[in-house]
Amino acid sequence: MSFRATVLTLYPEMFPGPLGLALAGRALQAGTWSLDAVNIRDFATDRHRTVDDTPAGGGAGMVMRADILAKAIDHVSDTRPRLLMSPRGRPLTQARVRELAEGPGAILLCGRFEGVDQRVIDNRDLEEVSVGDYILSGGEAAAHIVLDAVVRLLPGVMGNVLSGDEESFENGLLEHPHYTRPADFEGMPIPAVLTSGDHAKIAAWRRSEAEQLTAARRPDLYAAYAPPQTKKKSKPKPEL
């Protein structure tokens, strides 16, 4: 069974967009996964196809209505996870991406305006997902990111099944540096260890470089990764 993605959006013409190209696009054509874009406005009840209203309690902007969104969700709902693209959601992780890739698919709701009525989030058990600490015009770009991350992990999408094993976040570290031809670029040679043919030394060098990069750029990741023996041991309290 292929991975099924359904995107609920006010702009269905934005899909597949970049997902129709490169690895994801070839997999889409091959039937490895499928994509449906559903227009939320199709579930509006007035002649203007209104999907939003002013926020309760006042304030700027508009809020997407719970009743309209509930109809859209119920129209496509099944056992697949229901994800709401939201800057206040839990950060998307590679672990969560792998979980999604191992499942039957996902339903992705793309928010717009100031946000979504909390009641539909609660009553339809929506999982709020964030792709970063910044604000987008809408959830469509975030949905592209989520699906791109998931689709590349589906069986047969990447040419080499080992391609993702040492990538950033797969083992708790950022990825080590990469090199290829030419052997010398503007006076900078490829590190000698990488051309030594000694696979044990190469693996150790890559691990060391990944650790150094992670410690420098993402100390939060490194703190969670570092083995116990590398962390400072707390001194035992003296007995009274």
C-alpha positions in Angstrom: 0.0 0.0 0.0 1.4 3.4 -1.0 1.8 6.3 1.4 -1.4 8.6 1.1 -1.1 12.3 1.7 -4.2 14.5 1.8 -3.6 18.3 2.1 -6.5 20.6 3.3 -5.7 24.1 2.0 -7.2 27.3 0.7 -4.7 27.1 -2.2 -4.9 23.6 -3.7 -3.1 24.9 -6.8 0.1 25.0 -4.7 0.3 21.2 -4.8 2.1 19.2 -5.8 4.4 22.2 -6.5 8.0 21.2 -5.7 6.8 17.8 -4.6 6.1 17.0 -8.2 9.9 17.3 -9.0 13.1 15.4 -8.3 12.9 12.4 -5.9 9.4 13.1 -4.6 8.0 13.8 -8.1 9.5 10.5 -9.5 8.0 8.6 -6.6 4.7 10.3 -7.1 4.6 9.3 -10.8 5.7 5.7 -9.8 2.8 5.4 -7.4 5.1 5.1 -4.3 2.9 7.7 -2.7 -0.2 9.7 -3.6 -1.3 13.3 -3.0 -4.7 14.9 -2.9 -5.2 18.6 -2.4 -8.7 19.5 -1.0 -10.0 23.0 -1.1 -11.3 24.0 2.3 -13.6 26.6 0.7 -15.6 23.7 -0.9 -17.1 23.2 2.6 -18.2 26.8 3.2 -22.0 27.3 3.4 -22.4 30.9 2.1 -22.2 32.2 -1.5 -19.0 34.0 -0.7 -17.4 30.7 0.5 -16.3 32.3 3.8 -14.0 30.2 5.9 -12.9 32.7 8.6 -14.4 35.2 11.0 -13.2 37.9 13.5 -11.5 36.6 16.7 -13.6 36.2 19.8 -12.5 38.8 22.3 -11.3 41.1 19.7 -7.9 41.6 18.1 -6.3 41.9 14.7 -6.7 39.5 11.8 -9.2 36.7 11.2 -9.5 33.1 12.5 -10.4 30.0 10.5 -13.8 28.7 11.5 -14.1 25.4 13.4 -17.3 24.3 11.7 -16.0 24.7 8.2 -12.7 23.0 9.0 -14.5 20.1 10.8 -16.5 19.4 7.6 -13.3 19.3 5.5 -11.6 17.1 8.0 -14.5 14.7 8.3 -14.7 14.5 4.5 -11.2 12.9 4.3 -10.7 11.6 7.8 -9.6 8.0 8.4 -7.0 6.4 10.6 -4.1 8.5 9.2 -2.5 11.0 11.5 -4.0 14.5 11.3 -1.4 17.2 11.3 -2.0 20.9 11.7 0.9 23.1 10.4 1.4 25.6 13.2 4.3 27.7 14.6 3.2 26.8 18.1 3.3 23.0 17.4 5.9 20.6 18.5 9.1 20.9 16.4 9.3 18.4 13.6 12.0 15.8 14.2 13.6 13.2 12.1 12.2 10.6 14.5 8.7 11.8 13.9 9.4 11.9 10.1 10.4 8.2 10.3 7.3 7.3 12.2 5.1 9.0 9.5 7.0 7.3 6.7 6.3 3.9 8.3 2.6 4.6 8.4 -0.2 4.6 5.9 0.0 8.4 5.2 -1.1 11.7 6.7 -3.7 14.4 6.5 -2.2 17.8 6.6 -4.2 20.9 7.5 -2.7 24.2 6.3 -3.7 27.1 8.5 -4.0 30.7 7.3 -4.8 34.1 8.8 -4.2 34.4 12.6 -4.8 30.7 13.2 -7.4 28.0 13.7 -10.3 27.9 16.1 -9.0 25.9 19.1 -12.2 23.8 19.3 -11.6 22.0 16.0 -8.0 21.3 17.1 -9.3 19.7 20.3 -12.4 17.9 18.8 -10.6 16.5 15.8 -7.5 15.5 17.6 -5.1 17.6 15.4 -1.4 17.2 16.0 0.2 20.6 15.8 3.5 20.5 14.0 6.1 23.3 13.6 8.9 23.3 11.0 10.8 26.1 12.8 10.8 29.2 15.0 9.5 31.6 12.4 6.2 32.6 10.8 5.0 31.7 7.3 2.1 33.3 5.4 0.4 29.9 5.6 0.8 26.2 6.2 1.3 25.2 2.6 5.1 25.7 2.6 5.3 23.8 5.9 3.3 20.9 4.4 5.8 20.8 1.5 8.6 20.4 4.0 6.9 17.7 6.0 6.0 15.7 2.9 9.4 16.1 1.3 11.1 14.8 4.5 8.7 11.8 4.7 8.6 10.8 1.0 12.4 10.6 0.7 12.4 7.8 3.4 9.8 5.7 1.6 11.1 2.4 0.3 12.7 2.7 -3.1 12.7 6.5 -3.2 16.4 7.0 -2.4 18.7 5.1 -4.8 21.0 4.0 -2.0 19.1 2.7 1.0 22.1 3.6 3.2 22.1 7.3 2.0 20.2 8.5 5.0 22.0 6.6 7.7 24.6 9.2 8.6 22.6 12.3 7.8 22.1 15.1 10.3 19.7 14.1 13.2 19.7 10.4 12.4 22.1 9.6 15.1 21.7 12.6 17.3 24.5 14.6 15.6 24.8 17.0 12.7 26.4 15.5 9.6 30.1 15.5 9.1 31.7 17.5 6.2 31.8 16.1 2.7 34.5 16.2 0.0 34.8 15.1 -3.6 36.9 16.0 -6.7 39.0 18.0 -7.4 41.6 16.7 -4.9 42.8 20.3 -4.5 40.4 23.2 -4.5 42.0 26.7 -4.3 44.9 25.4 -2.3 42.7 23.3 0.0 43.3 19.5 -0.3 40.8 16.8 0.7 41.7 15.7 4.3 44.3 12.9 3.9 42.4 10.5 6.0 39.5 10.3 3.5 41.9 9.1 0.8 43.8 6.7 3.0 41.6 3.7 2.4 41.5 3.0 6.1 37.8 2.6 6.7 38.1 2.5 10.5 40.1 5.8 10.6 37.6 7.4 8.1 34.7 6.4 10.3 36.4 7.7 13.4 37.3 11.0 11.6 33.7 11.5 10.5 32.3 10.8 14.0 34.8 13.3 15.5 33.9 16.0 13.0 30.2 15.4 13.5 30.7 15.7 17.3 32.7 18.9 16.9 30.2 20.5 14.6 27.2 19.6 16.8 28.9 20.9 19.9 29.7 24.2 18.2 26.4 24.8 16.3 23.8 22.8 18.3 24.9 22.5 21.9 21.3 21.4 22.7 21.6 18.4 20.5 25.1 17.6 21.7 24.0 17.7 25.4 21.4 15.1 24.7 23.9 13.0 22.6 27.1 13.1 24.6 27.8 9.7 26.3 27.8 9.7 30.1 31.6 9.4 30.4 32.1 12.7 28.5 29.8 14.6 30.9 31.1 16.1 34.1 30.4 13.9 37.1 28.9 15.5 40.1 31.0 15.4 43.2 29.5 13.2 46.0 28.2 15.2 48.9 30.3 14.8 52.0 28.7 12.7 54.8 27.6 14.7 57.8 
